[in-house]
Amino acid sequence: MEDSELRQLVLEILHNLIDRHDNRAKLRGIRIIPDVSDLKIKRDKISRQDVSFMKKVIDEKVNFSI
């Protein structure tokens, strides 16, 4: 398996894990979309827990790479 194929597989797995509204089919495939609202993707307001988690993870990644 080539590196690009492996990255694609990992990205698909990640999308499957975090897709709360079954938007996977709408996001599949690479294409240029002038207006993203045409996809009619369902979105939730970001919870405080999610924001806190993202800040923690991003901070850990940034400090690890320095």
N, C-alpha and C positions, 0 to 999 in steps of 0.2 A: 504494500500500500504506500503510495507516494505521500509526501508531507502535506500537499494541498488536499488530498482526499481525506487524510486523517483529520485535518483542521475542519473540513466540511462536516465530517461525521460528528466531531465533538460539538460543533456549533448546533447541529440538528438535535443532538441529545440535550444540550443546554436549553434550547428553545422548547423542547418537549417538557422539560422539568419546570420551567417558569411560566408556561403559557396557561393562564388562568381562565381565559375566555375562548379557547379553541380558535385562536387567530392563526394557527400554524399554516393552514392551507392558503391563507391570504398572503403570508410572508414567504412562501416557498418560491424558489426561482429568483434569479437576478434579473431585474428589469428597471428601467427608468420610469418613474411616475411623477409627472409634473405637479400634481396636487395629491398629497398623501391622504387627504380627507376622503378621496374617492374610494379608498380601501374599506372605509366604514369599520375601522378597528375599534373594538370595545376597550375602554380604559377606565380604570379606577383611580380615585384620588389616592396619592401615595400616603400610606399610614406613617405615623411617627416611628413605629417599630422598624419599618422598611428603611426610612431615612437614617435612623440610628445605625442600623446594620450596614448600610452602604457606606456611611462615613467611616465606620470602624474598619471595614474591609479595605476601602481605598487608602486609608491612613496606613494600615499595615503593609499594603503593597508598595506604597510610595517609600515608606521608611526601609523596607526590605531591599529595594532596588538602589538605594543611595549608598 
